[in-house]
């Protein structure tokens, strides 16, 4: 146990350093954690300490996995289905284009230019078609866009984009079995009964017992995660759906939502983002740098050329259009999941896996960094009230 506590302390020290640097450099905390993680992973490899980081230990993978589930759930909880009805056309078109444009482009690059073979090329296209719900939601929370109509549009389009990735991976590679049917059936049943059960528990026990809502949510999310894994899917998919199902219930208690975010952002996500960065094999990327640049450039360019004209139909402000486009160009969770699936099932080799994961994580950092630095639509955020703008009566009270 001493070793686990020591490693955990080291990672949370790294998270603390990341937060300070992110604040000083005025960039997203999630991105800084990825960057710091990549630096730690590279240094550890050079001095032969990679095994000491516990990147593949079960406890580390569990915390990182739970972080992805909770981030995805909270993102889904921001999207009240009623409020999205007016955005259905926008998020569907943007999400589908966000999936198909890089999927086709990256697959063609891998097949015709890199000569990776049909299956490996299709897997590459799927891995690079994703949008990172984890990064996007972390940025939304950090800047406050999750409270705006603009932020809800991005989160909705991210869901459609990643749903396309999951369906594409399943249709092309994963067998459709009776387990898949059971997973779909249970999910459909949950859509109808989960709000009723949750509302009953809240009404009967919420303010009389210790954190029963949190315990109930974790039980449901982890149980559906088990069912998703058993069926050949991923735990983050039901987490998003559960978040949307319970959005009306959760939005009634902002204090409860804040506590969930504190647990997720303060404890879980630092491990998730730092580990994601540390898993990048910089030496493999450097060894095949031109391949990396080709795939990275392909993903970003196909995303931009596909999405920008479409987003321009729905958003007119220049900063909004570019910010929307660049955040939809990110990738992380489903990209690394797809790459790992390909490696596990011998669709791609270890070198291809390292390059794809490197591209996925670079796409989480570079577009978000550019978006926040140059295209942040701060006109959508609430402006702080200055002292000289307060009424005289308020000033006298002060």
Secondary structure in CASP SS format (residue, H / E / C, confidence):
PFRMAT SS
TARGET T0000
AUTHOR 0000-0000-0000
METHOD secondary structure of the structure
MODEL  1
X C 1.00
X H 1.00
X H 1.00
X H 1.00
X H 1.00
X H 1.00
X H 1.00
X H 1.00
X H 1.00
X H 1.00
X H 1.00
X H 1.00
X H 1.00
X H 1.00
X H 1.00
X H 1.00
X H 1.00
X H 1.00
X H 1.00
X H 1.00
X H 1.00
X H 1.00
X H 1.00
X H 1.00
X H 1.00
X C 1.00
X C 1.00
X C 1.00
X H 1.00
X H 1.00
X H 1.00
X H 1.00
X H 1.00
X H 1.00
X H 1.00
X H 1.00
X H 1.00
X H 1.00
X H 1.00
X H 1.00
X H 1.00
X H 1.00
X H 1.00
X H 1.00
X H 1.00
X H 1.00
X H 1.00
X C 1.00
X C 1.00
X H 1.00
X H 1.00
X H 1.00
X H 1.00
X C 1.00
X C 1.00
X C 1.00
X C 1.00
X H 1.00
X H 1.00
X H 1.00
X H 1.00
X H 1.00
X H 1.00
X H 1.00
X H 1.00
X H 1.00
X H 1.00
X H 1.00
X H 1.00
X H 1.00
X H 1.00
X H 1.00
X H 1.00
X H 1.00
X H 1.00
X H 1.00
X H 1.00
X C 1.00
X C 1.00
X C 1.00
X H 1.00
X H 1.00
X H 1.00
X H 1.00
X H 1.00
X H 1.00
X H 1.00
X H 1.00
X H 1.00
X H 1.00
X H 1.00
X H 1.00
X H 1.00
X H 1.00
X H 1.00
X H 1.00
X H 1.00
X H 1.00
X H 1.00
X H 1.00
X H 1.00
X H 1.00
X H 1.00
X H 1.00
X H 1.00
X H 1.00
X H 1.00
X H 1.00
X H 1.00
X H 1.00
X H 1.00
X H 1.00
X H 1.00
X C 1.00
X C 1.00
X C 1.00
X C 1.00
X H 1.00
X H 1.00
X H 1.00
X H 1.00
X H 1.00
X H 1.00
X H 1.00
X H 1.00
X H 1.00
X H 1.00
X C 1.00
X C 1.00
X C 1.00
X C 1.00
X C 1.00
X H 1.00
X H 1.00
X H 1.00
X H 1.00
X H 1.00
X H 1.00
X H 1.00
X H 1.00
X H 1.00
X H 1.00
X H 1.00
X C 1.00
X H 1.00
X H 1.00
X H 1.00
X C 1.00
X H 1.00
X H 1.00
X H 1.00
X H 1.00
X H 1.00
X H 1.00
X H 1.00
X H 1.00
X H 1.00
X H 1.00
X H 1.00
X H 1.00
X H 1.00
X H 1.00
X H 1.00
X H 1.00
X H 1.00
X H 1.00
X H 1.00
X H 1.00
X H 1.00
X H 1.00
X H 1.00
X H 1.00
X C 1.00
X C 1.00
X C 1.00
X C 1.00
X C 1.00
X H 1.00
X H 1.00
X H 1.00
X H 1.00
X H 1.00
X H 1.00
X H 1.00
X H 1.00
X H 1.00
X H 1.00
X H 1.00
X H 1.00
X H 1.00
X H 1.00
X H 1.00
X H 1.00
X H 1.00
X H 1.00
X H 1.00
X H 1.00
X H 1.00
X H 1.00
X H 1.00
X H 1.00
X H 1.00
X H 1.00
X H 1.00
X H 1.00
X C 1.00
X C 1.00
X C 1.00
X C 1.00
X C 1.00
X C 1.00
X H 1.00
X H 1.00
X H 1.00
X H 1.00
X H 1.00
X H 1.00
X H 1.00
X H 1.00
X H 1.00
X H 1.00
X H 1.00
X H 1.00
X H 1.00
X H 1.00
X H 1.00
X H 1.00
X H 1.00
X H 1.00
X H 1.00
X H 1.00
X C 1.00
X C 1.00
X C 1.00
X H 1.00
X H 1.00
X H 1.00
X H 1.00
X H 1.00
X H 1.00
X H 1.00
X H 1.00
X H 1.00
X H 1.00
X H 1.00
X C 1.00
X H 1.00
X H 1.00
X H 1.00
X H 1.00
X C 1.00
X C 1.00
X C 1.00
X H 1.00
X H 1.00
X H 1.00
X H 1.00
X H 1.00
X H 1.00
X H 1.00
X H 1.00
X H 1.00
X H 1.00
X H 1.00
X H 1.00
X H 1.00
X H 1.00
X H 1.00
X H 1.00
X H 1.00
X H 1.00
X H 1.00
X H 1.00
X H 1.00
X H 1.00
X H 1.00
X H 1.00
X H 1.00
X C 1.00
X C 1.00
X C 1.00
X H 1.00
X H 1.00
X H 1.00
X H 1.00
X H 1.00
X H 1.00
X C 1.00
X H 1.00
X H 1.00
X H 1.00
X H 1.00
X H 1.00
X H 1.00
X H 1.00
X H 1.00
X H 1.00
X H 1.00
X H 1.00
X H 1.00
X H 1.00
X H 1.00
X H 1.00
X H 1.00
X H 1.00
X H 1.00
X H 1.00
X H 1.00
X H 1.00
X H 1.00
X H 1.00
X C 1.00
X C 1.00
X C 1.00
X C 1.00
X C 1.00
X C 1.00
X H 1.00
X H 1.00
X H 1.00
X H 1.00
X H 1.00
X H 1.00
X H 1.00
X H 1.00
X H 1.00
X H 1.00
X C 1.00
X C 1.00
X C 1.00
X C 1.00
X C 1.00
X H 1.00
X H 1.00
X H 1.00
X H 1.00
X H 1.00
X H 1.00
X H 1.00
X H 1.00
X H 1.00
X H 1.00
X H 1.00
X H 1.00
X C 1.00
X C 1.00
X C 1.00
X C 1.00
X C 1.00
X H 1.00
X H 1.00
X H 1.00
X H 1.00
X H 1.00
X H 1.00
X H 1.00
X H 1.00
X H 1.00
X H 1.00
X H 1.00
X H 1.00
X H 1.00
X H 1.00
X H 1.00
X H 1.00
X H 1.00
X H 1.00
X H 1.00
X H 1.00
X H 1.00
X H 1.00
X H 1.00
X H 1.00
X H 1.00
X C 1.00
X C 1.00
X C 1.00
X H 1.00
X H 1.00
X H 1.00
X C 1.00
X C 1.00
X C 1.00
X C 1.00
X C 1.00
X C 1.00
X H 1.00
X H 1.00
X H 1.00
X C 1.00
X C 1.00
X H 1.00
X H 1.00
X H 1.00
X H 1.00
X H 1.00
X H 1.00
X C 1.00
END
